[in-house]
Amino acid sequence: MRAKPSTRGPTVIGRERFTRARSAPTRAAILQILAIDDRRALSPAEIALELQGAIDGAGYHARVLEILGLVEVVGTRLDEGAQERFYRLADRRPDGLTPSTE
């Protein structure tokens, strides 16, 4: 599933939120994967394949990033009776995932 390109402008994220997101290597890796193409939307299963890790771990970290406001759910679908969510970057700057200097 591909998400539509965002029409929003870039958003500067706060230093504390950025630091919390990057505190776990898995979350940092998810942000890097999604930053390759900011229109890219991936499910936890697809993230796990990219990271060569467990789906439940990818899902947990994607939800934490969603709570922090760094990724957003852009779609869902039923997969074998479970609702699969698709995530993409929410907050970003033109120069990449960089914290604000404020």
N, CA, C and O atoms as a DFTB+ gen file, in Angstrom:
408 C
 N C O
     1  1       0.831      -1.166       0.000
     2  2       0.000       0.000       0.000
     3  2       0.880       1.235       0.000
     4  3       1.804       1.337       0.808
     5  1       0.617       2.145      -0.865
     6  2       1.362       3.401      -0.940
     7  2       0.471       4.537      -0.488
     8  3      -0.687       4.632      -0.894
     9  1       1.014       5.396       0.349
    10  2       0.251       6.548       0.827
    11  2       0.402       7.694      -0.160
    12  3       1.372       7.757      -0.915
    13  1      -0.569       8.598      -0.146
    14  2      -0.488       9.783      -0.982
    15  2       0.573      10.721      -0.427
    16  3       0.768      10.757       0.788
    17  1       1.269      11.484      -1.272
    18  2       2.256      12.435      -0.784
    19  2       1.602      13.463       0.135
    20  3       0.457      13.868      -0.066
    21  1       2.353      13.865       1.134
    22  2       1.849      14.860       2.076
    23  2       1.846      16.243       1.441
    24  3       2.754      16.604       0.692
    25  1       0.804      17.010       1.755
    26  2       0.741      18.381       1.260
    27  2       1.124      19.358       2.358
    28  3       1.157      20.568       2.134
    29  1       1.415      18.836       3.547
    30  2       1.826      19.685       4.656
    31  2       3.274      20.106       4.476
    32  3       4.065      19.435       3.815
    33  1       3.591      21.232       5.083
    34  2       4.976      21.678       5.083
    35  2       5.762      20.940       6.144
    36  3       5.176      20.254       6.981
    37  1       7.084      21.066       6.124
    38  2       7.910      20.407       7.125
    39  2       7.624      20.962       8.518
    40  3       7.274      22.131       8.680
    41  1       7.781      20.104       9.509
    42  2       7.562      20.484      10.891
    43  2       8.854      20.284      11.667
    44  3       9.526      19.266      11.505
    45  1       9.198      21.236      12.495
    46  2      10.391      21.115      13.338
    47  2       9.980      20.366      14.590
    48  3       9.012      20.741      15.252
    49  1      10.711      19.309      14.920
    50  2      10.389      18.552      16.122
    51  2      11.287      19.011      17.259
    52  3      12.404      19.473      17.026
    53  1      10.805      18.886      18.478
    54  2      11.562      19.304      19.644
    55  2      12.697      18.349      19.967
    56  3      12.644      17.163      19.641
    57  1      13.717      18.882      20.609
    58  2      14.904      18.094      20.965
    59  2      14.553      16.925      21.885
    60  3      15.043      15.815      21.674
    61  1      13.715      17.147      22.899
    62  2      13.381      16.080      23.840
    63  2      12.641      14.940      23.141
    64  3      12.944      13.770      23.376
    65  1      11.679      15.272      22.287
    66  2      10.907      14.250      21.573
    67  2      11.805      13.469      20.624
    68  3      11.694      12.248      20.511
    69  1      12.685      14.174      19.954
    70  2      13.607      13.519      19.026
    71  2      14.546      12.584      19.782
    72  3      14.787      11.457      19.349
    73  1      15.076      13.052      20.912
    74  2      16.000      12.247      21.711
    75  2      15.313      10.990      22.234
    76  3      15.896       9.907      22.199
    77  1      14.079      11.123      22.719
    78  2      13.338       9.952      23.200
    79  2      13.118       8.944      22.087
    80  3      13.233       7.738      22.306
    81  1      12.808       9.425      20.912
    82  2      12.556       8.525      19.787
    83  2      13.816       7.759      19.401
    84  3      13.748       6.580      19.056
    85  1      14.953       8.422      19.460
    86  2      16.207       7.799      19.036
    87  2      16.867       6.992      20.148
    88  3      17.916       6.385      19.928
    89  1      16.261       6.975      21.358
    90  2      16.879       6.287      22.491
    91  2      16.918       4.771      22.317
    92  3      17.749       4.105      22.934
    93  1      16.059       4.229      21.511
    94  2      16.047       2.788      21.242
    95  2      16.538       2.567      19.813
    96  3      16.039       3.203      18.885
    97  1      17.493       1.688      19.631
    98  2      18.026       1.441      18.285
    99  2      16.948       1.046      17.268
   100  3      17.024       1.437      16.104
   101  1      15.955       0.280      17.699
   102  2      14.901      -0.130      16.765
   103  2      14.105       1.070      16.287
   104  3      13.787       1.162      15.102
   105  1      13.772       2.003      17.194
   106  2      13.021       3.197      16.786
   107  2      13.861       4.057      15.847
   108  3      13.346       4.592      14.866
   109  1      15.134       4.188      16.141
   110  2      16.012       4.960      15.254
   111  2      16.057       4.325      13.868
   112  3      16.037       5.028      12.858
   113  1      16.117       3.002      13.821
   114  2      16.156       2.300      12.534
   115  2      14.841       2.475      11.771
   116  3      14.855       2.639      10.552
   117  1      13.705       2.441      12.477
   118  2      12.413       2.643      11.816
   119  2      12.353       4.037      11.207
   120  3      11.896       4.198      10.076
   121  1      12.810       5.050      11.948
   122  2      12.824       6.410      11.411
   123  2      13.706       6.503      10.169
   124  3      13.354       7.181       9.203
   125  1      14.846       5.824      10.196
   126  2      15.738       5.848       9.033
   127  2      15.095       5.173       7.828
   128  3      15.202       5.668       6.706
   129  1      14.430       4.048       8.055
   130  2      13.768       3.332       6.955
   131  2      12.678       4.208       6.336
   132  3      12.581       4.321       5.114
   133  1      11.867       4.822       7.184
   134  2      10.784       5.655       6.668
   135  2      11.298       6.951       6.048
   136  3      10.624       7.532       5.197
   137  1      12.480       7.414       6.460
   138  2      13.045       8.655       5.920
   139  2      13.601       8.469       4.510
   140  3      13.846       9.452       3.811
   141  1      13.802       7.235       4.089
   142  2      14.308       6.977       2.735
   143  2      13.387       7.623       1.710
   144  3      13.837       8.197       0.718
   145  1      12.088       7.516       1.969
   146  2      11.070       8.112       1.102
   147  2       9.927       8.520       2.016
   148  3       9.223       7.660       2.544
   149  1       9.730       9.829       2.213
   150  2       8.735      10.274       3.192
   151  2       7.309       9.935       2.802
   152  3       6.393      10.104       3.608
   153  1       7.104       9.462       1.585
   154  2       5.770       9.002       1.169
   155  2       5.582       7.526       1.457
   156  3       4.481       6.996       1.307
   157  1       6.647       6.862       1.867
   158  2       6.622       5.428       2.093
   159  2       5.802       5.098       3.343
   160  3       6.022       5.676       4.407
   161  1       4.874       4.185       3.208
   162  2       4.068       3.715       4.330
   163  2       4.295       2.216       4.483
   164  3       4.140       1.455       3.528
   165  1       4.662       1.799       5.686
   166  2       4.969       0.397       5.943
   167  2       4.186      -0.122       7.134
   168  3       3.903       0.618       8.076
   169  1       3.840      -1.397       7.083
   170  2       3.211      -2.072       8.211
   171  2       4.313      -2.593       9.134
   172  3       5.470      -2.673       8.719
   173  1       3.975      -2.950      10.384
   174  2       4.983      -3.553      11.254
   175  2       5.616      -4.807      10.643
   176  3       6.801      -5.061      10.858
   177  1       4.847      -5.589       9.889
   178  2       5.408      -6.776       9.236
   179  2       6.476      -6.380       8.218
   180  3       7.524      -7.020       8.130
   181  1       6.206      -5.323       7.450
   182  2       7.178      -4.860       6.454
   183  2       8.401      -4.243       7.135
   184  3       9.531      -4.417       6.678
   185  1       8.164      -3.526       8.226
   186  2       9.272      -2.948       8.992
   187  2      10.149      -4.068       9.544
   188  3      11.376      -3.995       9.475
   189  1       9.509      -5.111      10.095
   190  2      10.255      -6.241      10.645
   191  2      11.111      -6.922       9.575
   192  3      12.241      -7.328       9.847
   193  1      10.573      -7.045       8.359
   194  2      11.358      -7.631       7.265
   195  2      12.589      -6.780       6.968
   196  3      13.690      -7.302       6.791
   197  1      12.391      -5.467       6.917
   198  2      13.512      -4.554       6.639
   199  2      14.572      -4.636       7.738
   200  3      15.770      -4.581       7.462
   201  1      14.113      -4.771       8.995
   202  2      15.031      -4.801      10.140
   203  2      15.510      -6.204      10.471
   204  3      16.390      -6.382      11.313
   205  1      14.933      -7.198       9.812
   206  2      15.204      -8.600      10.103
   207  2      14.950      -8.882      11.583
   208  3      15.767      -9.502      12.263
   209  1      13.782      -8.407      12.069
   210  2      13.419      -8.578      13.472
   211  2      12.015      -9.118      13.607
   212  3      11.393      -9.544      12.634
   213  1      11.522      -9.093      14.845
   214  2      10.191      -9.615      15.153
   215  2       9.112      -8.583      14.842
   216  3       9.316      -7.383      15.023
   217  1       7.959      -9.066      14.369
   218  2       6.854      -8.179      14.029
   219  2       6.336      -7.460      15.268
   220  3       6.047      -6.265      15.218
   221  1       6.216      -8.197      16.400
   222  2       5.674      -7.551      17.601
   223  2       6.589      -6.435      18.083
   224  3       6.101      -5.407      18.554
   225  1       7.882      -6.607      17.980
   226  2       8.826      -5.546      18.355
   227  2       8.697      -4.342      17.443
   228  3       8.725      -3.202      17.907
   229  1       8.557      -4.585      16.155
   230  2       8.391      -3.481      15.198
   231  2       7.082      -2.751      15.451
   232  3       7.029      -1.523      15.373
   233  1       6.028      -3.497      15.754
   234  2       4.736      -2.881      16.040
   235  2       4.779      -2.035      17.297
   236  3       4.224      -0.937      17.328
   237  1       5.436      -2.539      18.336
   238  2       5.564      -1.790      19.591
   239  2       6.291      -0.470      19.356
   240  3       5.819       0.587      19.776
   241  1       7.429      -0.533      18.691
   242  2       8.229       0.677      18.470
   243  2       7.527       1.657      17.534
   244  3       7.653       2.870      17.703
   245  1       6.787       1.143      16.546
   246  2       6.016       2.035      15.666
   247  2       4.940       2.761      16.461
   248  3       4.689       3.943      16.226
   249  1       4.295       2.060      17.407
   250  2       3.281       2.712      18.255
   251  2       3.905       3.769      19.153
   252  3       3.308       4.826      19.359
   253  1       5.085       3.511      19.690
   254  2       5.775       4.514      20.508
   255  2       6.075       5.751      19.659
   256  3       5.862       6.877      20.110
   257  1       6.563       5.550      18.444
   258  2       6.838       6.676      17.547
   259  2       5.559       7.429      17.199
   260  3       5.581       8.648      17.023
   261  1       4.450       6.710      17.099
   262  2       3.166       7.369      16.848
   263  2       2.765       8.228      18.050
   264  3       2.320       9.363      17.878
   265  1       2.920       7.699      19.251
   266  2       2.594       8.447      20.465
   267  2       3.454       9.709      20.562
   268  3       2.973      10.762      20.981
   269  1       4.714       9.598      20.177
   270  2       5.621      10.750      20.200
   271  2       5.334      11.731      19.068
   272  3       5.883      12.833      19.055
   273  1       4.485      11.350      18.119
   274  2       4.122      12.229      17.023
   275  2       5.094      12.235      15.869
   276  3       5.066      13.145      15.040
   277  1       5.962      11.227      15.799
   278  2       6.970      11.188      14.740
   279  2       6.542      10.370      13.529
   280  3       7.049      10.579      12.427
   281  1       5.616       9.445      13.727
   282  2       5.030       8.716      12.607
   283  2       3.517       8.812      12.743
   284  3       2.995       9.096      13.821
   285  1       2.824       8.574      11.643
   286  2       1.367       8.610      11.667
   287  2       0.828       7.397      10.941
   288  3       1.474       6.847      10.049
   289  1      -0.363       6.991      11.337
   290  2      -1.053       5.891      10.661
   291  2      -1.744       6.485       9.441
   292  3      -2.530       7.425       9.557
   293  1      -1.447       5.933       8.282
   294  2      -2.020       6.461       7.043
   295  2      -2.981       5.483       6.377
   296  3      -3.575       5.793       5.345
   297  1      -3.128       4.308       6.969
   298  2      -4.062       3.342       6.421
   299  2      -4.085       2.082       7.255
   300  3      -3.175       1.820       8.043
   301  1      -5.139       1.305       7.070
   302  2      -5.260       0.019       7.749
   303  2      -5.867      -0.983       6.778
   304  3      -6.486      -0.609       5.782
   305  1      -5.679      -2.259       7.087
   306  2      -6.351      -3.318       6.336
   307  2      -6.422      -4.550       7.234
   308  3      -5.604      -4.732       8.135
   309  1      -7.412      -5.382       6.968
   310  2      -7.536      -6.629       7.715
   311  2      -6.618      -7.673       7.092
   312  3      -6.624      -7.876       5.878
   313  1      -5.837      -8.324       7.930
   314  2      -4.930      -9.374       7.480
   315  2      -5.091     -10.555       8.420
   316  3      -4.650     -10.501       9.569
   317  1      -5.715     -11.614       7.944
   318  2      -5.968     -12.815       8.738
   319  2      -6.687     -12.478      10.039
   320  3      -6.335     -12.999      11.098
   321  1      -7.690     -11.611       9.964
   322  2      -8.504     -11.264      11.115
   323  2      -7.934     -10.176      12.013
   324  3      -8.612      -9.727      12.938
   325  1      -6.712      -9.746      11.762
   326  2      -6.098      -8.685      12.567
   327  2      -6.009      -7.413      11.733
   328  3      -5.825      -7.455      10.517
   329  1      -6.143      -6.297      12.412
   330  2      -6.037      -5.021      11.710
   331  2      -4.564      -4.641      11.577
   332  3      -3.852      -4.500      12.571
   333  1      -4.131      -4.482      10.348
   334  2      -2.753      -4.111      10.055
   335  2      -2.705      -2.598       9.812
   336  3      -3.487      -2.070       9.021
   337  1      -1.799      -1.914      10.483
   338  2      -1.682      -0.464      10.354
   339  2      -0.466      -0.140       9.490
   340  3       0.525      -0.870       9.499
   341  1      -0.553       0.965       8.741
   342  2       0.551       1.415       7.899
   343  2       1.023       2.770       8.406
   344  3       0.226       3.690       8.592
   345  1       2.323       2.880       8.625
   346  2       2.927       4.072       9.210
   347  2       3.810       4.788       8.200
   348  3       4.412       4.164       7.327
   349  1       3.877       6.117       8.334
   350  2       4.856       6.908       7.593
   351  2       5.292       8.055       8.498
   352  3       4.666       8.320       9.525
   353  1       6.365       8.730       8.112
   354  2       6.856       9.855       8.892
   355  2       5.792      10.936       8.990
   356  3       5.085      11.210       8.021
   357  1       5.682      11.545      10.156
   358  2       4.737      12.642      10.342
   359  2       5.478      13.973      10.418
   360  3       5.179      14.890       9.654
   361  1       6.421      14.085      11.313
   362  2       7.192      15.323      11.498
   363  2       8.536      15.170      10.805
   364  3       9.205      14.145      10.936
   365  1       8.919      16.195      10.072
   366  2      10.221      16.143       9.403
   367  2      10.649      17.544       9.013
   368  3       9.845      18.476       9.014
   369  1      11.907      17.680       8.684
   370  2      12.452      18.941       8.204
   371  2      13.081      18.682       6.845
   372  3      13.381      17.534       6.517
   373  1      13.285      19.711       6.058
   374  2      13.903      19.502       4.745
   375  2      15.269      18.840       4.832
   376  3      15.655      18.106       3.922
   377  1      16.017      19.090       5.923
   378  2      17.357      18.525       6.048
   379  2      17.345      17.174       6.766
   380  3      18.397      16.702       7.197
   381  1      16.214      16.567       6.896
   382  2      16.126      15.235       7.495
   383  2      15.561      15.291       8.891
   384  3      15.029      16.318       9.315
   385  1      15.674      14.194       9.607
   386  2      15.139      14.093      10.961
   387  2      16.117      14.728      11.933
   388  3      16.946      14.044      12.533
   389  1      16.016      16.021      12.080
   390  2      16.930      16.791      12.903
   391  2      16.142      17.526      13.965
   392  3      15.107      18.116      13.655
   393  1      16.600      17.512      15.218
   394  2      15.870      18.233      16.244
   395  2      15.996      19.738      16.047
   396  3      16.945      20.228      15.437
   397  1      15.016      20.453      16.579
   398  2      15.108      21.921      16.524
   399  2      16.211      22.368      17.475
   400  3      16.594      21.629      18.382
   401  1      16.713      23.561      17.267
   402  2      17.766      24.096      18.128
   403  2      17.183      25.012      19.184
   404  3      17.927      25.674      19.908
   405  1      15.861      25.062      19.283
   406  2      15.199      25.927      20.265
   407  2      15.279      25.346      21.644
   408  3      14.774      25.942      22.596
